[in-house]
């Protein structure tokens, strides 16, 4: 799975939940930024990664 696959899947969930377009954009931007920061897919980022 690539980051783009993950973002697409998350977008579909947000749309199904009826989230506003701005909410979708902000959420996906946050997911993309944290993934790029840790150089990992979101489902591979652990609490230990975040705590440092």
C-alpha positions, 0 to 999 in steps of 0.5 A, a space after each residue: 500500500 502506498 501513501 496515496 492508497 491510504 489517503 484515498 481510503 481515508 477520503 472515502 471514509 470521510 465522505 461516507 461519514 458526511 464530513 465537510 470538504 474543508 474537514 476532509 482536506 485538513 484531515 488528509 493534510 495532517 495525515 500526509 504531513 505526519 506520514 512524511 515526517 516519520 517517513 512511514 505509512 500512517 498505520 506503521 507509525 507507533 506511539 513510540 515514534 511519536 513520543 520520540 
